[in-house]
Amino acid sequence: MKKNMSNMDRMIRVIVAIIIAALYFSGTLTGTLGIILLVVAGIFLLTSLVSFCPLYTLCGLSTCPIDKTES
């Protein structure tokens, strides 16, 4: 898998995942919506750990800066 996420993108995803988890475990997010958002938070954490987002590949996006040494 080729990286397609920048460090800023990864940090934003981790922060959003932490916020969602905190809201869920504090009881603010409950029910089906809470579970769905918790799953999304888990996906955000996983994709930020591996620096690869499959959805970006399907859409042809990449936030990873181009390495000028690879030409």
N, C-alpha and C positions, 0 to 999 in steps of 0.2 A: 504494500500500500504506500503510495506516494503521499506525503503530507500536503494537505490543502487548507490548513488553518494557521493563521498568524497567532503570535503570542497574545496579542490584545483580544482576539476572538476567544481564545482559550480561557483567559482570565475572566472575561465577561460571562462566559458559560458557567464557570465554576462559581462565581458570585451569585448568579441567578439560581443555580442549583442549591446553594447554601441557604438562600432566602426562602426558596420554596420548601426545603426540608424543615427549616425553622418554623415556618408558618404551619406546616402540616403537624409537626410534633408538638407545637404549642396549642393545637386545637382550633386554630383560626380557619384553616382549610380542612373541611371534613367531607365525608360522603364520597360519591363517585368522582366529583371534580378534584377532590384532594388526592385520591388515588391516581387519577390520570396525570395530574401535575407532578406527583412524586415519581411516577414512571418517566416522565419527560425529564425531570431533574437527574434521574439515574442515567438516562441516555446522554444528557449534556455532560455529565461527569466522565462517562466512558469515552465519548468522542473527544473530549478535551485531553484526556490522558494519552490517547493514541495519535492525536493531532490529525485525525482524518474524519471527515463527515461524508457519509455515503450520499446524503441528499445534495451536497455541493457537487458531487460527481455527476449526479443525474441532471442537475441544472447547468452544469458546465462552469461553476463558480470556483474561485480559489482566493482566499484572503492571505495566503502565504506569499511573502515577498519572493521575487525571482532571484535566485542565486546567480550572480554574474559570472562566476567561475565555471558554471555548467553550460557551455555553449557548443 
